[in-house]
Every structure is written in structure tokens, then in C-alpha cells.
């Protein structure tokens, strides 16, 4: 993956979220994705903060869209790694987030860890 590829991937992901298009959002993730975030602990009472598989992640994101009807992301920076990228973005609520994304061979997110700059529900 080149830096330009990572930029394009991240931009499309941001646009999908800003459109509140769950199907488009989910197209970025592999069937066996592992997603780790503080919101998983608070919403689903999972002590390790991890969701496993596309079905769990879809449910999580659908709830997130419902809880934040004004949700909007602003991409700040994309950082490239050999296995994927990290993106820094800000939310409509003022929170800043870093998502570290490991991609599979098909270019889909296989592992994601979300880091929040403040409390996120």
C-alpha cells in the first residue's frame, strides 16, 4: 500500500461515516475483523474491549450511528505502516480519535484499535 492508497482508503471511510451509510462503512472491514475500543467495553460490557467478526461490528456501528445522529468526522492525518495505516480524525463532539488499522490481502481492515482523546460513549 502506498501513502496515496492509504489516503484514499481513509477518505472513503470518512465519507461513508459522514453519509451514515452503514453498508459502505462495513465494506471496509473483513469478515473476521477484530475491533478493539473503549466503546465496546461500555456498550457491550466486554472487559477486553474487543468485538470479533463483521456481525458484532455491524451491530456496534449501527448503535453508534443511532446514538450520534449528528455524527461527523474530519480527517486530520493518515500515517502509513507496512501492514496498514493509522488515521487521526476529529468528531463533531470535539473528541479526537486515532484508529490503527491492519489490512488483509484484500485491502480490508482485519484488525482495528481505536484510541480516543476523551470519553466516548
N, C-alpha and C positions, 0 to 999 in steps of 0.2 A: 504494500500500500504506500502510495506517495502522500505527501502532505496535502496536495490538491485533492486526492481521493478522500482523505480524512475530512477535509473541509467540506466537501460536497456531501459526504455521508452525514456529518453533524448538522449541516444546514438543512438537509431534507428532514432529519429527525426533529429539529426545532420547528420547522414549518408544519409538520404533522401534528405536533403538540399544540401549536398556536391555532390550528384549524380544528382542534378537538376531534381529530379523525382517528379513532381507536384502531381501525384496520390498518391504516397507513403506519401508525406508531408500531403496531405489532409486527409488521413486515420487516422491521429492523432486527428482530430477535430470532434466535434459533429455537427449535422445538424443545431442546434440552437446556435452555438457558438457566443459569444460576444468577440470581439478583439479590444483592445484599444492601440493606438500607435501614436506617433507624426507623423509618415509617413502617417497615414490616414488623418490627417489634411492637410498635404502639397500636397499629391497626389490627394485627392478626395474633398478637401475643405469642410470637415466635422468639424465644430467647436468643437464638443465634442470628436473628435478623435476616434470614435467607428464605427466598422463595425458589422452588425448583420446578422448572418446566413452564411452558408457554401458557397453560391454563391458569396456573396460580398467578402468573404475572399479569395476564389479561384482567383477571378479577381485581387485582391490586390497582392497575392503571384505571380501570373503569370507575372504581371507587374514588380515586384521586381526581378524576375529571368531574365527578359528581360533587365532591367536597369543595372544589375550587372552580366554580362556573366562570370566573373571570381570569382563569389561569392564562398566563402569557410568559414565554421565555424570551430572553435576549441573549444571544450568543456573544460571549466576550473573547474566548480564546480556545484554540484547538492545539493540543500538544501530541506529537507523534511518538509512538514506540514501535519496536519491531512486531509486536503481536497485536497492535491496535492503536488506540488513542485515548486521550483524556480530554474532556471538554469542561470549560468553566463557563457557567451561564448564570444569569440572574433571573429571579422570578418577579412577578407583579407585586408580591408581598414584601419585596425588598431583600429576601433571602438570596444568598449566593450558594451555588452548588457546583461540585466537581463530580462528574461521572467518569470513572476509569473503565474503559471498555476493551475486553479481549475479544477479538473476532475469530470466527471459524473460517474454514477454507472457502465457504460460500460468501464471505463478507458480512455475515450476520453476527450480532452480539451473542457470544456464548457465555460470557461472564461479565457482570457489571457490578461495580461497587460505587454507591452514591455517598458522597460526603457533603454534609450540609453545614453552612456557616452559622446557622441559628436553628432554633427548634422548628421542626417541620412536622406537621400532623398528617 
